[in-house]
Amino acid sequence: MAYYEGQTLKQRIERGMLAVDEAVDVATQVGQWLAEAHGAGVVHRDIKPANLLIAKGGVVKILDFGLAKLHPHIRRRTDRAARRSPSCPSLI
């Protein structure tokens, strides 16, 4: 299991408002990670500030996939894509 130093978005917000550019950066990264997960058929189902870690360097990590589900319709599409491109990193 990976270990990342940083703080959750909840902890960061408790210290004070985020600057606009920081908020946009966090939102953009979360959107990119969720798009990648959804593309693989994974639906997180519990996105909240306490489940978003801002690691050193400003890299956002999504935590706690305990409630996540595989969406069968999306997974079938991903399975077809994997047959066409078995080395695609997002599918491994």
N, C-alpha and C positions, 0 to 999 in steps of 0.2 A: 504494500500500500504506500502511496506517495505521501510525503509530508511537505507542506508548504507553510512558510512563515508569512504572516500578514494578519489581516483583521476582516471580519465579516462586514458586509455593507451595513448591517444593523449597527455594529459597533462604530463604524465610521460616521454614520448619520447622527448617532448619539453625541459625538464630539462637536457637531455643527453642520450647517448646510454645506453641501458640495458645491463647488464652483460649477458653472454651466459646462465648461469644457470637460471637467472630470465626470459629471453626470452623463454627458453625451458619450464619453469614452466607455464608461461602465455599461450603459444601455446598448451600445453598439456591440461590445464584446459578448454580452449575454445573448443578444439576438443571433450573433454568428454561431455561438455554441449550441443554442437551441435549434437553429436551422440544421446544424450538423447532426444533432441527436435525432431530430424528427426525420431527417433524410435516411437514417438507419432504422426508423420505425420505433424509436424510443420516445415516449411522452413522459416528462418528469413529474408533473401533477402537483408539485409543491414548491414552486418558485416564490421565494420571499427573501427579504434582505438578510435574514439569518442563514440562508442557504447559498449565499453568494460571497465567496472569499476574494478579497483584493490582496493578492500576493505581492511580494516584493517586486518592484519594477512596474506595478500597476496592472499586472496580468490578472484577469478575473477568472476564477474557477467556480464551476457549479458543484455544490455539495449535496449529499443526502439524496441518493436515488432510490431510497427505501420504498417510496410510493409509486415509482415509475412502472409503466406498463409498456409492453410491446403492442403496437397497433397492428393487427393482422393485415389490414389492407395495405398499409405502407410497407410492412415487412415483405409482403409478396413482391411489391415493386422493387424493393432493395435486393431480394433474392435474385430476381431476373437481372438486375444491374450487376450483381456479383458474378453471375455466370458469364456475362459479357466482359467483365473487367475484374478478374480475381485478385489482382494486386492493388486495387484501389485502397489507400490507407484508411479512409473513413469507414470502410466496410470490414476491416480486419479486426 
